[in-house]
Amino acid sequence: MPHPPAAGRQTSQKTTKNMLLQDLLLSLKCIFKWPHDLEKLLAEDIYREPQMVAIGPYHHGRPHLQHMERHKKNALFRILRLSGGLPVSIFVEPLKQMEPDFRDHYDELDPSWSSDSFIQMMLLDGCFLLDFLLALDKRVDAPLAESIRLHC
C-alpha cells in the first residue's frame, strides 16, 4: 500500500499534535463552574452558591459572603504565627511562581483578576482552609499543627 506524500504526513502529524495539546490543556482544567445545563434540570433548592464563605475566585466578592473575609485575614495571622513568624513573602513568592498553573486549573476564570488580587485571594483562602483543618485536627491524637511546626 503506498504511503501518503510527506506533506500529507506532516499535516496529519501537526493535527495529531494539536489535538494532543488541546487534550492536555483541557485536562489541566479541574475546577469548574456549576454547569448551566444542570441548573435547568435540578430543583431550585439545590445550593449552587456558597452560603457562608467563598473559596476561590468564582464567588469571591459576593456581598453576602464578605463578612468572612475578616476571618480569612485572621487565619493568615494564625498561620504566620504557627510558622514561627516567617514573613508573608515566604508564602507569596511561591504563589506568584505557580500563578499561571493555578489559573490554568480554573475553567471560565474571569480575566479581569489582576495578579495581585488573585495571589491575595489564593493566600487568604488557603490559610483559611488550613486554619479550619487545624481547628478540626485539635480533636485527634496527633495534631497536624505539631507536624507543621517541626517542618517549617
NORVEN-V131017 format. One record per helix or strand of 3 or more residues. SS is the DSSP state (a for helix, b for strand). FROM is the first residue (numbers start at 1). LEN is the number of residues. If there is no record, write none. Layout:
((SS:FROM:LEN) (SS:FROM:LEN))
This chain:
((a:6:23) (a:36:6) (a:63:20) (a:89:17) (a:115:23) (a:144:8))
